[in-house]
Amino acid sequence: MSIEDLAAYLGDSKRTIYKYIASGDCPAYMRISAKNIKFDRADVDAWLESKKVYPGPGCKKMSNLHMVNNAKELIKNAIQSSKLPLTPHAQNVLKSAEKRAHMDGFEIVGTEHIFIGIVSVKDCLGATILKNLGADTAKCVEIYEKLCKPIETNGAGKAKLSEDIQNVVQCAYEQANKWSHKYIGAEHLLAGILIAGKGLGFQILKKLGVTLEKVRKEATKLVVCQDCQEERNTK
């Protein structure tokens, strides 16, 4: 992974990654040259693991892996064929989507919940793209709540994965490949909703005036996207 890849994987800026390196608090890396630094994803994941906090009564350690297990189980089959890892922010998006669906009484996690999951995860690239396109958090939540009114009785058990979500994850995988990314992040899930072109999540984005072309263009400002660079070079 390059510094650009690591920044996208963590949802941080390149400047922040350089600060990590300068402070010595960073994953193990290989310095090919002064400006060419490479990271192994296994080392990155191990570094992230070391950053975990285990809150609980009396400071008893409690694994927080169960917090993402439900979301990971929901999309396990959908992403199995992609063989691309989810970034921590993407995992949090899916966890937030399932939590919101359950909280609002829905037994199905739809594209609208993925959308609100993206909005809910602070500093993820998907949320940053929406904000840069004029769709701030308050506006996104307002439209979501108008279209997706909570059901009186809470949904029981785990929310189920809708077919629309499987399409979104597949489209996110295709977008990641198109950009030559080796991971699926919140920005890919956002693009996936638009590529799939179905569900309330897609309708909400249309109401916000957010299009696939705008998302792709904004993404190129935040992360290295191979196909977009090649397109610019041919013009």
Kinemage of the C-alpha trace (Angstrom):
@kinemage 1
@onewidth
@group {chain A} dominant
@subgroup {mainchain}
@vectorlist {calphas} color= white
{ca met a 1} P 0.000 0.000 0.000
{ca ser a 2} L 1.242 3.483 -0.856
{ca ile a 3} L 0.728 6.496 1.408
{ca glu a 4} L -2.262 7.432 -0.755
{ca asp a 5} L -3.709 3.918 -0.349
{ca leu a 6} L -3.153 3.998 3.416
{ca ala a 7} L -4.794 7.413 3.702
{ca ala a 8} L -7.854 6.121 1.844
{ca tyr a 9} L -7.909 2.881 3.866
{ca leu a 10} L -7.883 4.784 7.174
{ca gly a 11} L -10.051 7.648 5.937
{ca asp a 12} L -7.278 10.133 6.757
{ca ser a 13} L -5.418 12.717 4.700
{ca lys a 14} L -1.883 12.181 3.360
{ca arg a 15} L -0.757 14.954 5.699
{ca thr a 16} L -2.053 12.986 8.692
{ca ile a 17} L -0.210 9.861 7.518
{ca tyr a 18} L 3.043 11.844 7.313
{ca lys a 19} L 2.403 13.057 10.875
{ca tyr a 20} L 2.011 9.445 12.003
{ca ile a 21} L 5.326 8.578 10.354
{ca ala a 22} L 7.090 11.617 11.834
{ca ser a 23} L 5.870 10.755 15.330
{ca gly a 24} L 6.880 7.115 14.970
{ca asp a 25} L 3.327 6.012 15.822
{ca cys a 26} L 2.505 4.270 12.541
{ca pro a 27} L 2.395 0.821 10.947
{ca ala a 28} L 5.674 -0.799 9.938
{ca tyr a 29} L 6.736 0.367 6.495
{ca met a 30} L 9.354 -0.017 3.768
{ca arg a 31} L 11.159 3.128 2.606
{ca ile a 32} L 11.977 2.539 -1.054
{ca ser a 33} L 13.147 6.134 -1.457
{ca ala a 34} L 12.592 9.484 0.255
{ca lys a 35} L 9.148 9.843 -1.318
{ca asn a 36} L 8.305 6.201 -1.928
{ca ile a 37} L 7.030 4.515 1.222
{ca lys a 38} L 5.117 1.227 1.156
{ca phe a 39} L 2.965 -0.471 3.805
{ca asp a 40} L 1.885 -4.092 4.109
{ca arg a 41} L -1.844 -4.390 4.869
{ca ala a 42} L -1.163 -7.062 7.483
{ca asp a 43} L 1.070 -4.580 9.336
{ca val a 44} L -1.585 -1.881 9.000
{ca asp a 45} L -4.280 -4.170 10.420
{ca ala a 46} L -1.990 -5.205 13.271
{ca trp a 47} L -1.343 -1.525 14.065
{ca leu a 48} L -5.090 -0.825 14.052
{ca glu a 49} L -5.648 -3.806 16.351
{ca ser a 50} L -3.181 -2.272 18.827
{ca lys a 51} L -5.269 0.910 18.878
{ca lys a 52} L -8.423 -0.784 20.106
{ca val a 53} L -10.045 0.459 23.302
{ca tyr a 54} L -12.047 -1.987 25.402
{ca pro a 55} L -14.642 -0.067 27.402
{ca gly a 56} L -16.819 -1.812 29.939
{ca pro a 57} L -18.032 -1.826 33.539
{ca gly a 58} L -15.140 -1.610 35.949
{ca cys a 59} L -12.782 -1.227 32.971
{ca lys a 60} L -13.195 -4.919 32.213
{ca lys a 61} L -11.905 -5.705 28.756
{ca met a 62} L -14.672 -6.472 26.299
{ca ser a 63} L -13.875 -7.326 22.684
{ca asn a 64} L -15.506 -4.813 20.344
{ca leu a 65} L -15.360 -7.256 17.455
{ca his a 66} L -18.996 -8.177 18.118
{ca met a 67} L -19.899 -4.577 17.241
{ca val a 68} L -19.043 -5.183 13.587
{ca asn a 69} L -19.884 -8.882 13.364
{ca asn a 70} L -23.558 -8.326 12.548
{ca ala a 71} L -22.792 -5.918 9.720
{ca lys a 72} L -20.011 -8.140 8.433
{ca glu a 73} L -22.320 -11.158 8.480
{ca leu a 74} L -24.952 -9.211 6.558
{ca ile a 75} L -22.628 -8.569 3.642
{ca lys a 76} L -20.421 -11.642 3.921
{ca asn a 77} L -22.016 -13.444 1.001
{ca ala a 78} L -22.270 -10.279 -1.072
{ca ile a 79} L -18.550 -9.472 -0.866
{ca gln a 80} L -17.198 -13.028 -0.815
{ca ser a 81} L -16.695 -13.045 -4.566
{ca ser a 82} L -15.020 -9.631 -4.570
{ca lys a 83} L -12.146 -10.726 -2.318
{ca leu a 84} L -11.532 -7.089 -1.381
{ca pro a 85} L -11.228 -6.018 2.263
{ca leu a 86} L -13.571 -3.445 3.762
{ca thr a 87} L -11.907 -0.385 5.263
{ca pro a 88} L -12.643 0.308 8.943
{ca his a 89} L -14.893 3.187 7.870
{ca ala a 90} L -16.804 0.961 5.441
{ca gln a 91} L -17.339 -1.584 8.226
{ca asn a 92} L -18.668 1.201 10.442
{ca val a 93} L -21.003 2.353 7.643
{ca leu a 94} L -22.544 -1.110 7.438
{ca lys a 95} L -22.752 -1.430 11.204
{ca ser a 96} L -24.497 1.963 11.406
{ca ala a 97} L -26.850 0.975 8.579
{ca glu a 98} L -27.954 -2.184 10.380
{ca lys a 99} L -28.290 -0.305 13.678
{ca arg a 100} L -30.437 2.436 12.103
{ca ala a 101} L -32.657 -0.093 10.307
{ca his a 102} L -33.247 -1.975 13.565
{ca met a 103} L -33.786 1.234 15.557
{ca asp a 104} L -36.416 2.438 13.069
{ca gly a 105} L -38.209 -0.906 13.195
{ca phe a 106} L -37.216 -2.242 9.781
{ca glu a 107} L -36.379 -5.908 9.319
{ca ile a 108} L -34.636 -5.228 6.014
{ca val a 109} L -31.466 -3.154 5.583
{ca gly a 110} L -32.021 -1.137 2.416
{ca thr a 111} L -29.991 1.316 0.371
{ca glu a 112} L -31.475 4.156 2.422
{ca his a 113} L -29.811 2.686 5.522
{ca ile a 114} L -26.473 2.408 3.734
{ca phe a 115} L -26.896 6.073 2.779
{ca ile a 116} L -27.611 7.155 6.364
{ca gly a 117} L -24.757 4.900 7.519
{ca ile a 118} L -22.353 6.829 5.269
{ca val a 119} L -23.659 10.134 6.650
{ca ser a 120} L -23.327 8.862 10.230
{ca val a 121} L -19.669 7.829 10.046
{ca lys a 122} L -17.707 10.973 10.778
{ca asp a 123} L -14.806 11.805 8.449
{ca cys a 124} L -15.330 8.856 6.100
{ca leu a 125} L -14.696 9.719 2.450
{ca gly a 126} L -18.299 9.040 1.494
{ca ala a 127} L -19.564 11.631 3.988
{ca thr a 128} L -16.844 14.085 2.932
{ca ile a 129} L -17.858 13.748 -0.719
{ca leu a 130} L -21.515 14.393 0.147
{ca lys a 131} L -20.586 17.431 2.227
{ca asn a 132} L -18.396 18.825 -0.560
{ca leu a 133} L -21.321 18.414 -2.950
{ca gly a 134} L -23.542 20.540 -0.708
{ca ala a 135} L -25.326 17.655 1.017
{ca asp a 136} L -24.532 18.378 4.662
{ca thr a 137} L -25.439 15.977 7.465
{ca ala a 138} L -28.548 17.868 8.622
{ca lys a 139} L -29.987 17.990 5.117
{ca cys a 140} L -29.274 14.302 4.486
{ca val a 141} L -30.887 13.230 7.766
{ca glu a 142} L -33.923 15.461 7.127
{ca ile a 143} L -34.652 13.871 3.740
{ca tyr a 144} L -34.021 10.363 5.094
{ca glu a 145} L -36.465 10.896 7.963
{ca lys a 146} L -39.143 12.255 5.622
{ca leu a 147} L -38.947 9.256 3.308
{ca cys a 148} L -38.199 6.572 5.897
{ca lys a 149} L -40.549 7.110 8.803
{ca pro a 150} L -39.856 4.783 11.738
{ca ile a 151} L -42.257 1.879 12.270
{ca glu a 152} L -44.144 1.872 15.589
{ca thr a 153} L -42.829 -1.517 16.739
{ca asn a 154} L -39.136 -2.216 16.777
{ca gly a 155} L -37.868 -4.930 14.418
{ca ala a 156} L -37.019 -8.150 16.187
{ca gly a 157} L -33.656 -9.848 15.835
{ca lys a 158} L -31.069 -9.000 13.214
{ca ala a 159} L -32.069 -6.962 10.189
{ca lys a 160} L -31.808 -8.908 6.941
{ca leu a 161} L -29.869 -7.949 3.859
{ca ser a 162} L -31.977 -6.817 0.906
{ca glu a 163} L -31.174 -7.757 -2.682
{ca asp a 164} L -30.613 -4.049 -3.402
{ca ile a 165} L -27.757 -4.022 -0.880
{ca gln a 166} L -26.121 -7.002 -2.547
{ca asn a 167} L -26.257 -5.046 -5.802
{ca val a 168} L -24.759 -1.985 -4.100
{ca val a 169} L -21.856 -4.001 -2.675
{ca gln a 170} L -21.222 -5.602 -6.073
{ca cys a 171} L -21.300 -2.174 -7.738
{ca ala a 172} L -18.968 -0.818 -5.035
{ca tyr a 173} L -16.558 -3.654 -5.831
{ca glu a 174} L -16.736 -2.833 -9.546
{ca gln a 175} L -16.043 0.848 -8.815
{ca ala a 176} L -13.080 -0.061 -6.614
{ca asn a 177} L -11.654 -2.170 -9.451
{ca lys a 178} L -12.262 0.655 -11.919
{ca trp a 179} L -10.246 2.978 -9.705
{ca ser a 180} L -7.566 0.288 -9.187
{ca his a 181} L -8.241 0.239 -5.435
{ca lys a 182} L -7.543 -2.890 -3.417
{ca tyr a 183} L -10.241 -2.234 -0.820
{ca ile a 184} L -13.899 -1.197 -0.538
{ca gly a 185} L -14.416 2.075 1.313
{ca ala a 186} L -17.371 4.330 2.101
{ca glu a 187} L -16.740 6.224 -1.143
{ca his a 188} L -17.186 3.007 -3.116
{ca leu a 189} L -20.434 2.218 -1.273
{ca leu a 190} L -21.709 5.713 -2.117
{ca ala a 191} L -20.871 5.202 -5.783
{ca gly a 192} L -22.392 1.725 -5.554
{ca ile a 193} L -25.796 3.140 -4.559
{ca leu a 194} L -25.761 5.383 -7.628
{ca ile a 195} L -24.515 2.697 -10.005
{ca ala a 196} L -27.172 0.243 -8.787
{ca gly a 197} L -29.794 2.944 -9.418
{ca lys a 198} L -32.454 1.363 -7.184
{ca gly a 199} L -33.919 1.784 -3.738
{ca leu a 200} L -34.693 4.706 -1.445
{ca gly a 201} L -30.991 5.470 -1.022
{ca phe a 202} L -30.772 6.210 -4.733
{ca gln a 203} L -33.956 8.343 -4.548
{ca ile a 204} L -32.538 10.354 -1.646
{ca leu a 205} L -29.330 11.049 -3.573
{ca lys a 206} L -31.400 12.196 -6.565
{ca lys a 207} L -33.317 14.617 -4.322
{ca leu a 208} L -29.991 15.962 -3.081
{ca gly a 209} L -28.795 16.461 -6.659
{ca val a 210} L -25.935 14.008 -6.129
{ca thr a 211} L -25.043 12.124 -9.306
{ca leu a 212} L -22.535 9.384 -10.071
{ca glu a 213} L -20.529 11.761 -12.252
{ca lys a 214} L -20.288 14.304 -9.412
{ca val a 215} L -19.268 11.647 -6.893
{ca arg a 216} L -16.569 10.281 -9.194
{ca lys a 217} L -15.247 13.764 -9.926
{ca glu a 218} L -15.139 14.695 -6.240
{ca ala a 219} L -13.486 11.389 -5.344
{ca thr a 220} L -10.554 12.171 -7.653
{ca lys a 221} L -9.816 15.231 -5.518
{ca leu a 222} L -9.578 13.144 -2.362
{ca val a 223} L -7.995 9.865 -3.417
{ca val a 224} L -5.978 8.482 -6.330
{ca cys a 225} L -8.422 7.046 -8.905
{ca gln a 226} L -6.554 5.344 -11.742
{ca asp a 227} L -9.209 5.406 -14.472
{ca cys a 228} L -9.945 9.100 -13.917
{ca gln a 229} L -6.256 9.962 -14.177
{ca glu a 230} L -5.944 8.020 -17.421
{ca glu a 231} L -9.029 9.764 -18.801
{ca arg a 232} L -7.548 13.183 -18.007
{ca asn a 233} L -4.215 12.222 -19.567
{ca thr a 234} L -5.889 11.306 -22.862
{ca lys a 235} L -7.665 14.645 -23.158
